[in-house]
């Protein structure tokens, strides 16, 4: 396999850190030429010293100035959205790992696609907000969109180029997060500390909260619809607390194929980066006898209304998924700042969605404008709640 030059958008987040571990374990396959890390400079400096990239992007002028004092001669140091666009389109790059959080990743990912770069996609909002635009541009540029999420990686592996007409259902599994067995009354008393204590996965704060509300799974339904061209009515969710079965595909003849592995994000990351190869690694292997049992149950919309709103946004289409995503972004941020309670996250999203009249077949600029409007409306509603 020839050496791939990669840029990691979001290298200091959980996916970025795991991606660098995979790259370090496969130094004969990958050269890390770009890192972006917002303002976590201590971790970013450790990554710079280990991987010696050509370009590094941070969030602010001040953070860039600090790095330039040490690395000006060896590395190009940039900051802000323009810096992200430069890194995403860096000369000679083969693969962009898109793992930024929220809408920030949309424009750099599209810019990379326009340059013909393959995308290892971990940023959910890219497809939630603008899936039709992203997939159409990827098709036009003959760019591969390689899913990094464990659920979409599982579906990708199960489908194996099967035509859509042979697919009866895509079945996405969800751990359920820490609260899937709690009553609506018990959810009222949930705090930030309990929410961030995910029973299975080690993720960033935003994704962990989305996992607890099941909004994360709603995002994944929309992603799967765009990635695999399967209609929404054929995509279902089951709660699977063991997180061993990462997703399943049911075919029209009744056969069901599942992808199973221990819950470790480095495995789907490696599959995306090395595809179509499957190099050996030192990751833990699945022992079903030790696991003992695998359980599945249906999610309840009444306890997890965020999931319901995600399905609604997906069915409406147009700008509504972007509005839903942006409202969730602000609601989760406010929850993490202890401005609203856990059950109020869904109320913020519902309020904003009800106020929005979706625009069909929107341009990218209209999507971005709708998302900005949703953030403003969410902040107004939260202020009234306070």
N, C-alpha and C positions, 0 to 999 in steps of 0.2 A: 504494500500500500504506500503510495507516495506521501511525502510529508505535507500536511495541511497547515496553512497559516490561518489562525483563528483570532477573532476579536470577541471579548466577552463584555457585553453591555450589562452591567450590574454585577461586577466581579466580587463585591464585598457582601452581597446577599447570600442566602443559604444555597441557592442553585449555583451561583457563581463560584462560591467556595468549593462545592462538590465538583463542579466542572474542572477547576484547577487541580483537584486531587486526581481526577481521571487523566488530565493532561500530563501530570507529573508521573503517573504510572505508565504512560505511553509516550515517552519522550522521543521515541523513534518515529512516531506518527504525527505529533503536533508541535507547532511552534506558536506560542502565544505572543502576538504582536501588538495587541491592544487591550487595555483594561479601563473600565470606568467604575468609579466607586463613590460617587456623591461626596460625602464629607467624613467618612470613616477613614481618616488618614493613617492612623496607626496600622490598621490591617492592610490598607492599600500599599503602604511603604514596604511591608513584609512581602507582599506579592510582587512588587517591583523588584526587590532585591533577589527574589527567587527566580523570576521568569524573564527579567530584562526586556520588557516590551519596548516597542518603538513609539507608541503614543499612549498617553494616559489622560483621562478626563475626570474632573471633579465638579462639584456643584457650584462653587463660588469663586470669585476673583481672589478672595483671601486664601482659600485652600490652595488654589493654583500657585499663588505667590510663595506659599510655604514650600511647596514641592520644587518650584523652580530654583530655590536657593541651593537645593541639593542635586537636582538632576537636569538642570538646564542643558548641559553639554551633551548628555546621552539620550535624552527622551524629549519628545515634543509634549509639552504640558498644556492642556486646554481646559476650558470650563463651560458649564451651562449647556443649553439645548444645541447651540451651534457646534460646540465641541463634540457632542454625541453624534451629530450628523457627520462630522469629519471622521470620527472613529469608525462609524458604520460603513463608510465608503472608502476606507483606507486602501491605498494601492496594493495590489498583489494578494489580497485576502481571499481565502477560499470559502470560509464559513463564519457566519456571525451567530454567536449565541445570544439570543434576545431574552434576557431575564430581568429586565427592569420592572419595577412595580408600577402598575397603573397606566394611565394614558401616556405617560412620558415616553414609553417605548414605541408608540405607534409610528411617528414620523421617521425616527431612525431606522426602524425595520423596513418601512416602505422605501426609504432612500437606498438601503442595502439591496433590496430586491431590484430596484431600478438599475443598479450597477451589476446585476447578475450574480449576486452573492447568494449561496444557499443559506438557509436559516434553520438553526436548531432553536425551536420556539418554546419558551417557557413562560412568556408574558401573556397571560390570559386575555387581557384587555385588547390586545392587538386584533384578535379575531372577534371578540365580543362586540367591539365598537365598529369595526370596519371589515368584517370577514369577507364580504362579497368583493370589495375593492382589493383587498390583500390577495385573495386567491386568484382573482382575474389577472392581476398584475404578475403574480408568480407564474401563472400559466403562459402569459404572453412572453415573459422573459426566460421561460424554461428553467425556472428556479425551483429547487426542491424545498418544501416546507417539512422539516423533520421534527415530529412532536417529541418534546422532552417530558411533559407530564406523564406520570406512571400510567394513568388511565388511557390516555391517547396513544402512548407507546404500545400498550397492551392491545388496543383495538387495531393499530397499524400492523402488529405482528400476527394477530388472528386473521385479519382480512386477506393478507398475502395476495394482493392484486385481484381478488374476487370482484366481479362486476356487481354494481349496486343492485341489479335485478335479482341477485341470488341472496341478498341480505333480508332477513325477516325483522331482526331487532339488533340494535347495539345496546348492551347492558353495561352501564357504568356503575362501578362499585364505589361506595363511600364508607369511610370508617365510621361516620356519624359524629365524629368529634367527641368532646367530653360530656355532651349534654343530651344525647339522643334518647335517653331513657327518662329524662326529667319531665315533670308535668309543666303545663303552662304557668302555674302558680310558682313552681320552684324556679323557673327561668327568670322570674321577676327579680330574684335575689342574687343572680349571677354577677360576679365582679370581674375585673380585668385579669387579676392573677389566676383565677380558676379557668378563665377562657383561654389563656395562653398556655395552659398545661395540657397540651394535646397528648392523648394516650398512645399515639403510634408514631407520628411523623415529627421531625424537627424542621420547622419552617419559619419564615419571617412573620412578624407580628400581624401584618395586614392579612396574609393568607391564612394564618391560624385562626383569626377571628372569622373570616369568611368560611372556614371549614366548620366552625362551631355553629354558625347560622345556616349552613348548607348552601349559602350563596355561591361558594366555591364550586359546588356541584352543578348549580344552575349555569354558571359560566362555562363549565366543561360540556354541558349539553349543547350550548351554542357553538362552542369550538368544534365539537365532533360533527355537527351539522355541516359546517363549512369545510372542515378538513377532508371529510370522507364523502360528501355529497349525498348524505342520507337524510331523508325528510324527518322533521321533528317528531312526528307521530310514531316513528319507529325507534326512538331513543328513550330508554327507560333507566331508572336509577334503583339500586337496591342498597340497603345498609348492610355492610359486611365488616363488623368490628375487628376481625382478625387481620384485615388488610393483606391477605395472602393472594387472593384472586384480584388482580388489578383491573380487569374488565373482561367481558365476554361478548361473543358474536353468535347470534342464532341465525342459521341459514334457513332458506325456504323449505328444505327437506326435513327440518326439525333438529338437525345436528347443531350442537353448541360447542364452540371452541373457546377455551379460557386460557389466559396467560397468567401464570403464577410465579411468584418469587418472594423472597423475604422483602419487607418494606425498607428499601434503601434506594434513595434517589440516584445514587451513582450508577446503578444498573441501567435505567432508561437513558441517562445522560450518555453513558458509554455506547449504548446501542445507536443513539442518534449521531454521535460524533464519528463512530467507526463504521456505520452502515455502508455496505452490506456485510462487513466482517463481524465476527463475534470473538474477539480476543479473550484468552483466559485471564482471570483476575483473582484477587485474594478476597473477594466479597463473600460473606456468609452464604452457604447453600441451604436450600429449602429441605427441611426434614418433616415430612407430613406426619409420620408416626409420632413425632414429638409434639407437633402442633395439635394433634388429637381430634379437633373438629373444626368445621367451617360452617358458619351460620349466616343466614340472609333474612332480611325482613324489609318490608316496604316503608319508605319514609312517610311521615304524616305532615301534610301541608299545614294543618291547623297549628302544629307546634313549630313549624319552620316556614313561616310565610315568605321568607326571602326566596326560597326555592320556587314557590308559586309565582312570585313576581318575575323571576327570571324566565320561567316558561311563558308568562304573559308577554313579556318584552320580546321574546324570540318569535312568538306567533304574530305579533303586530309588525315586527321588523322595522325597516327604515331607520330612523334616528332613535327609536325607543330603547334598543339595547345599550346604546352609548349613554343615554340619559340615565337608565337604570344603573349602569356601571359607575358613572360619575357621582350619582347620589349615594351609592354604597361607599364609594371612596371617602366622601366627607363624613358620612354617618359612622364608619368604622374609626376614622381618625378622631372624631368627637368622643366616641366610646372609650378609646384608648387614653384620651385626655380627661376622662371622668366627667365629661359634660353631659352625657346622656347615658341611660341604662341599656342593658343588653337588648331587651325586647323593643326598645325605641329605635333600634337600627332599622328594623323592617318598616316601622311607621314613617320614618323619614323617606325611605325609598318609595313607599306607597303614595305619600303626599306629593312628591315630585312627579312621579309617573302620571298621576291623575291630572296634573296641570299641563302636561305636555301633549301637543298634537303632533303626532309623528309625521315626518317628511319621508315620502317614498323615494327610493333610489337616490339617496343623497350623495352629493359630492363629499370629498374629504373635508373641505372647508366647512360645509354645513354640519357634518358630524362633529367637528371640533367646536363649532359655535354652539351646537345643542348641548354638548357636554359641559362647556363653560357656563351656559345658562343653568344647567342642572346643579352645578356646584353652588352657584349663587343662591338658587332657590332652596337648596338643602341647608345652607348656612342660615338663611332667613328663618326657616322653619325651626331649626335647632335653637335659634335665639329666642323664638317665641316659647319654646318648651322650657327654656331656662328661667 
